[in-house]
Amino acid sequence: MYLVEELSRLLYHLEAIDIENGEYVFWDSTGAGVCVTVARNAIDQISACNQPMSLSEAFEAYSESLAIRTDPQGPPIEVWRRIQSQIPKRTSFWRRLFAKTHS
């Protein structure tokens, strides 16, 4: 699950062919379903549409996949932040590689 704050970053996170093939589900900042169409590797149109699940249901499924619990109620950005705050921070590859070991 990704939060894309700028339309210009959508194709940075997702491949156009995958969007064309319907592999993603989208919602706007209010939680309403939106459909995204792509033409010639660029966003062509964004329109309101029904999605197979609500954003609240998607948040619940995402939380379950991460084995965390969170309250799915409230504005979508607040729910997203609550979920993200519970995800353990990963140590970067380089930090793990060059970390000093305690003997």
PEZI-V667274 format. One line per field, one symbol per residue. ss: DSSP state (2 for helix, 1 for strand, 0 for the rest). A space follows every 10 residues. Layout:
# PEZI-V667274
ss: ???
This chain:
# PEZI-V667274
ss: 0000002222 2220022222 0000011000 0011111110 0111111100 0000222222 2222200000 0000022222 2222220000 0022222200 000
